[in-house]
Amino acid sequence: MPYIKIHQEKAVDKASLCAVCPFNAIELAGNELAINAGCRMCRLCVKKYGDIFEFIDDRRTAGVDKSLWRGIAVVAEIEEGNIHPVTFELLGKARQLAQKVDFPVYCLVIGHHITGQAQQILEYDADKVFVYDQPELEQFRIEPYTAVLEDFITREKPSVVLVGGTQTGRSLAPRAAARCRTGLTADCTVLDISENSDLDQIRPAYGGNIMAHINTPGHRPQFATVRYKIFPIPAKSAPHGTISNCTLPPEKLLSKITITAMKEKSREVGIEDAEVLVVAGRGVRKAEDLAMLEELASLLNGKLASTRALVEAGWVDAKKQIGLSGRTVKPKLIITCGVSGAIQFVAGMNGAETIIAVNSDPEAQIFKVAHIGLCGDLYTIIPGLIDRIKQEA
């Protein structure tokens, strides 16, 4: 664990040194200075008195033989017998990473009666697909699925494991990472890899106000989850990989969860699947004005979405929120109306093919990512746009 070392022989004015820490973590213990549990590791004491206070990081960064860990693995997600598109997105990113360090690309498929899906995965440039097809894996239950992932990691020792940031993935990835005593970075927006196979994981932090750059150089494998529609789906290629069928003894697939019944939920097309989105932001003055934007969305065969502010105000359902705490979208066209363009919002929509921004503030951040910017009052621009569309219809 990192700690602050105090060179007692150099500490002369001990009372003054105690006052340096804003958290009162420096105190007198007899005639010597000591660091108590209030220390936040801000290192202000080190910055001011580097000859007296020394930051020691004794964490072992060479605690793993990296040469034993090779490959970029993607955990496929099967949804009602079909492969979730996030799997193909991750396979594309895995290939990009693998090419930099000459690693193979693996894909792990878990379920029952899913062997046929493996051939489809080979079309997305996977070198080897590992299929665990057993009756105990028919429905997702965390214990057996974690056992399978742990078995796969033990066998193949992949350097990187990528998991979709879905409900299933967000449950499976942290449990498997804990089993492997390694780290996990959730909701990554950027992934890269260095020559020594360390994964560069970048994600928004502190409410999206900064982009955190995370590494786990002393541990393998390196786990990361990525939301759906963060990366593009690669083009299909001629299959060249192989398929390996694997099994685990039934006693290793036991679960304390019993599924007594399953009821199909009515499906609705969410904003993630819409090709056109009209987004309402703080520039919308009252809830009733959303009808104007809904009309525009309807004329374009699209859907209405919003920023977090309108969801918190109770004007829009949370399922329609775009951003880090909402949904990630990648439509063909997105029209933002009165949206400032905070990084939390932009991170959820900057993959759109065409972004049109309407804002009265010429300095609004949204104009930096928009392909077309309309600086003006949305209450003038949107009605005019609606009228023009009706005339052309």
C-alpha positions in Angstrom: 0.0 0.0 0.0 1.2 3.5 -0.7 2.1 5.6 2.4 3.8 8.8 3.5 7.2 8.3 5.1 8.3 11.0 7.6 12.0 11.7 8.0 11.9 12.6 11.7 15.4 13.8 11.9 14.6 16.7 9.5 11.3 17.6 11.3 12.2 20.6 13.4 9.1 22.8 13.8 6.7 20.0 14.4 3.7 22.2 15.4 3.9 24.0 12.0 4.2 20.7 10.2 1.0 19.4 11.8 -0.8 22.4 10.5 0.1 21.7 6.9 -2.5 18.9 6.4 -6.0 20.2 5.7 -7.4 16.9 7.0 -5.6 17.0 10.3 -3.9 13.8 9.4 -0.5 14.8 10.8 -0.2 14.6 14.5 2.3 14.4 17.3 2.8 10.9 18.9 5.1 11.6 21.8 8.1 13.5 20.3 7.6 12.3 16.8 5.2 13.1 13.9 2.7 10.5 12.7 0.2 10.1 10.0 -3.3 9.0 11.2 -6.3 7.5 9.4 -7.4 10.9 8.3 -4.8 10.9 5.5 -6.4 11.3 2.0 -3.1 10.8 0.1 -3.4 14.3 -1.3 0.4 14.7 -0.9 0.2 18.4 0.0 2.7 17.7 2.7 5.1 16.2 0.2 4.7 19.1 -2.2 5.5 21.7 0.5 8.1 19.8 2.5 9.5 17.1 0.2 12.7 16.8 2.3 10.6 15.8 5.3 7.6 13.9 3.8 8.2 11.3 1.2 5.5 9.4 -0.8 6.3 5.7 -1.0 4.4 3.5 -3.4 5.3 -0.1 -2.6 2.8 -1.7 -4.8 4.3 -4.4 -6.9 4.0 -3.5 -10.6 6.1 -6.5 -11.7 4.0 -9.1 -9.9 2.9 -10.9 -13.0 4.8 -12.5 -15.9 3.2 -10.8 -18.8 4.7 -13.2 -21.3 2.4 -15.9 -20.0 -0.7 -13.9 -20.8 -1.6 -13.5 -24.5 -4.7 -12.7 -26.5 -7.6 -10.3 -26.4 -10.8 -12.1 -25.3 -14.4 -11.0 -25.9 -17.2 -12.5 -23.9 -20.1 -12.9 -26.2 -23.6 -12.1 -25.1 -26.5 -14.3 -26.3 -29.9 -12.6 -26.1 -32.9 -14.9 -26.8 -30.8 -17.1 -29.0 -29.2 -14.2 -30.9 -25.8 -12.6 -30.5 -26.0 -9.1 -29.0 -24.5 -6.5 -31.4 -22.2 -5.3 -28.7 -20.3 -8.6 -29.2 -19.4 -7.6 -32.8 -18.4 -4.1 -31.7 -16.0 -5.5 -29.2 -14.6 -8.0 -31.7 -13.8 -5.2 -34.0 -12.0 -3.3 -31.2 -10.3 -6.5 -30.1 -8.8 -7.0 -33.5 -7.5 -3.4 -33.6 -5.8 -4.0 -30.2 -4.5 -7.4 -31.1 -2.8 -6.1 -34.3 -0.6 -3.7 -32.2 0.9 -6.5 -30.1 0.5 -9.5 -32.3 -2.1 -11.2 -30.1 -4.8 -13.6 -31.2 -8.5 -12.7 -30.7 -10.6 -15.1 -28.7 -14.4 -15.1 -28.2 -16.1 -16.9 -25.4 -19.7 -18.1 -26.0 -21.8 -19.4 -23.0 -25.3 -20.9 -23.1 -27.3 -23.9 -24.3 -28.1 -24.8 -27.9 -25.8 -22.0 -29.0 -23.0 -23.9 -30.8 -24.4 -22.7 -34.1 -23.7 -19.1 -33.2 -20.0 -19.7 -33.2 -19.7 -19.8 -37.0 -21.3 -16.3 -37.1 -18.7 -15.0 -34.7 -15.9 -16.4 -36.9 -17.1 -14.0 -39.6 -16.0 -11.1 -37.4 -12.3 -12.0 -37.5 -12.1 -14.1 -34.4 -9.1 -16.5 -34.3 -10.6 -18.9 -31.9 -14.1 -19.3 -30.5 -14.6 -21.2 -27.2 -18.1 -22.6 -26.8 -19.5 -23.8 -23.4 -22.8 -25.4 -24.4 -24.5 -27.1 -21.5 -28.0 -27.4 -20.1 -27.0 -25.7 -16.9 -26.1 -22.6 -18.9 -29.4 -22.1 -20.6 -30.4 -19.1 -18.5 -28.0 -16.5 -17.2 -27.2 -17.2 -13.6 -24.2 -15.6 -12.1 -22.5 -18.5 -10.3 -22.2 -20.9 -13.3 -21.4 -18.2 -15.8 -18.6 -16.9 -13.6 -17.3 -20.5 -13.2 -17.2 -20.8 -17.0 -15.4 -17.5 -17.5 -12.9 -18.4 -14.7 -12.3 -21.8 -16.4 -11.7 -20.1 -19.7 -9.2 -17.6 -18.3 -7.4 -20.3 -16.4 -7.0 -22.4 -19.6 -6.1 -19.7 -22.2 -4.7 -16.9 -20.0 -5.9 -13.9 -22.2 -4.1 -10.6 -21.4 -7.3 -8.6 -21.9 -11.0 -9.5 -21.4 -13.7 -7.3 -22.9 -17.3 -7.5 -21.8 -20.3 -5.6 -23.0 -21.7 -3.0 -20.7 -25.1 -4.6 -20.6 -27.1 -5.8 -17.6 -25.6 -9.2 -18.0 -22.1 -8.0 -18.6 -22.2 -5.6 -15.6 -23.1 -8.5 -13.4 -20.6 -11.0 -14.8 -17.4 -8.9 -15.3 -16.9 -7.6 -11.7 -17.5 -11.0 -10.2 -15.0 -12.7 -12.6 -12.5 -9.9 -12.0 -12.7 -10.5 -8.3 -12.2 -14.2 -8.8 -9.0 -13.5 -10.7 -7.9 -10.9 -8.2 -7.5 -8.3 -10.9 -9.0 -4.9 -11.7 -12.0 -3.8 -13.8 -12.6 -0.6 -15.6 -16.3 0.0 -16.3 -17.9 1.9 -19.2 -14.8 2.6 -21.1 -15.1 5.0 -24.0 -11.5 4.6 -25.4 -9.3 1.6 -25.4 -5.7 1.3 -26.5 -2.8 -1.0 -25.8 0.9 -0.4 -25.3 3.8 -2.5 -26.6 4.2 -4.3 -23.2 0.5 -5.4 -23.5 -0.8 -2.9 -20.8 -4.3 -1.9 -21.7 -5.0 1.8 -21.7 -8.5 2.3 -20.4 -10.1 5.7 -20.6 -13.5 6.6 -19.1 -15.2 9.7 -17.9 -15.0 10.2 -14.1 -16.3 12.7 -11.5 -19.6 13.1 -13.3 -17.8 13.4 -16.7 -15.8 16.4 -15.7 -12.5 14.6 -16.3 -11.4 11.6 -18.5 -9.6 9.0 -16.2 -6.7 7.1 -17.8 -6.5 3.7 -16.0 -3.8 1.0 -16.2 -3.4 -2.2 -14.3 0.3 -3.0 -15.1 0.8 -5.5 -12.2 -2.2 -7.8 -12.9 -3.6 -10.0 -15.6 -6.1 -10.4 -17.1 -7.2 -6.8 -17.6 -11.0 -6.5 -17.5 -13.0 -3.7 -19.2 -16.7 -3.2 -20.0 -17.9 -1.1 -22.9 -21.4 0.1 -23.5 -23.3 -0.8 -26.6 -22.7 1.5 -29.6 -19.4 3.0 -28.4 -17.4 1.3 -31.1 -18.5 0.6 -34.7 -19.4 -2.9 -35.9 -16.6 -4.1 -38.3 -17.3 -5.5 -41.8 -17.6 -9.3 -42.1 -14.6 -11.2 -43.3 -13.9 -14.7 -44.6 -13.8 -17.1 -41.5 -10.3 -18.3 -40.7 -10.5 -19.2 -37.1 -11.4 -22.4 -35.2 -14.1 -23.5 -32.8 -13.3 -25.3 -29.5 -16.1 -27.0 -27.6 -15.5 -27.0 -23.9 -17.3 -28.4 -20.9 -17.3 -28.1 -17.1 -18.5 -30.8 -14.7 -22.1 -30.2 -13.6 -21.0 -29.8 -10.0 -19.1 -26.7 -11.0 -22.2 -25.2 -12.5 -24.4 -25.3 -9.4 -26.4 -22.2 -8.5 -28.4 -21.1 -5.5 -30.7 -19.3 -7.9 -33.7 -21.2 -9.1 -35.7 -19.9 -12.1 -39.3 -21.0 -11.5 -40.9 -19.1 -14.4 -40.1 -16.8 -17.3 -42.4 -14.2 -18.7 -41.7 -12.4 -22.0 -41.7 -8.6 -21.6 -43.3 -6.5 -24.3 -40.6 -5.0 -26.5 -40.4 -1.3 -27.3 -38.1 0.4 -29.7 -35.8 2.6 -27.6 -33.8 5.6 -28.5 -30.7 3.4 -29.0 -32.4 1.8 -32.1 -33.8 5.0 -33.6 -32.1 6.3 -36.8 -33.3 9.9 -36.1 -33.4 11.6 -32.7 -34.5 15.1 -31.7 -33.0 16.0 -28.3 -34.5 18.5 -25.9 -32.1 20.4 -23.5 -32.3 23.2 -21.0 -33.2 25.6 -23.7 -36.7 24.2 -23.6 -38.7 26.6 -21.4 -41.6 24.4 -20.3 -42.8 20.8 -20.5 -45.6 21.7 -22.9 -43.0 22.9 -25.5 -41.8 19.3 -25.8 -44.8 18.7 -28.1 -43.1 20.9 -30.7 -40.0 18.7 -30.7 -42.1 15.5 -30.7 -43.8 16.8 -33.8 -40.5 17.3 -35.5 -39.3 13.9 -34.5 -42.5 12.3 -35.8 -42.2 14.1 -39.2 -38.7 12.7 -39.5 -39.8 9.2 -38.4 -37.6 9.6 -35.3 -37.9 9.7 -31.6 -37.7 12.4 -28.9 -34.7 12.2 -26.5 -33.4 14.6 -23.8 -30.6 15.6 -21.5 -30.4 14.7 -17.9 -31.8 18.1 -16.7 -35.2 17.4 -18.3 -35.3 13.9 -16.8 -34.6 15.2 -13.3 -37.3 17.9 -13.8 -39.8 15.1 -14.5 -40.6 16.2 -18.0 -39.1 13.2 -19.8 -38.9 9.5 -19.0 -35.4 8.3 -17.9 -35.3 5.8 -20.8 -35.0 8.8 -23.2 -31.9 10.3 -21.5 -28.7 10.4 -23.5 -25.3 10.5 -21.8 -23.1 8.8 -19.3 -25.9 8.2 -16.9 -28.4 7.5 -19.7 -28.2 5.8 -23.0 -25.5 5.7 -25.7 -26.9 6.3 -29.2 -25.5 6.3 -32.7 -28.3 7.5 -35.0 -27.9 8.6 -38.6 -29.2 12.0 -37.6 -29.5 13.8 -34.3 -30.9 17.3 -33.8 -30.1 18.9 -30.5 -32.3 21.7 -29.3 -31.1 24.0 -26.6 -28.4 21.5 -25.5 -25.2 23.1 -24.1 -23.0 20.1 -25.0 -21.6 19.0 -21.6 -19.1 16.2 -21.9 -21.4 13.8 -20.1 -24.0 14.3 -22.9 -21.6 14.3 -25.8 -20.0 11.0 -24.7 -23.4 9.4 -25.3 -24.0 10.7 -28.8 -20.8 11.8 -30.6 -20.9 8.6 -32.7 -23.9 9.9 -34.7 -23.4 10.2 -38.4 -24.8 13.8 -38.6 -25.2 16.1 -35.7 -27.3 19.3 -36.1 -27.1 21.7 -33.1 -29.6 24.5 -32.4 -28.5 26.9 -29.7 -28.8 30.6 -29.1 -25.3 30.7 -27.4 -22.6 31.0 -30.0 -20.0 29.7 -27.5 -22.0 26.6 -26.6 -19.8 23.5 -26.4 -22.2 21.5 -28.6 -21.1 23.5 -31.7 -17.6 21.9 -31.3 -18.9 18.5 -32.1 -21.8 19.4 -34.4 -21.5 18.9 -38.1 -24.1 21.7 -38.7 -24.6 24.5 -36.2 -27.6 26.8 -36.1 -27.1 29.7 -33.8 -30.5 31.1 -32.9 -33.7 30.7 -30.9 -35.0 27.2 -31.1 -38.6 28.6 -30.8 -38.0 30.3 -34.2 -35.9 27.7 -35.9 -37.8 24.5 -35.0 -41.3 25.8 -36.1 -39.8 27.0 -39.4 -38.2 23.6 -39.9 -41.5 21.9 -39.2 -43.3 24.0 -41.7 -40.7 23.4 -44.3 -40.9 19.6 -43.9 -44.7 19.8 -44.2 -44.4 21.8 -47.4 -42.0 19.3 -48.9 -44.1 16.3 -47.9 
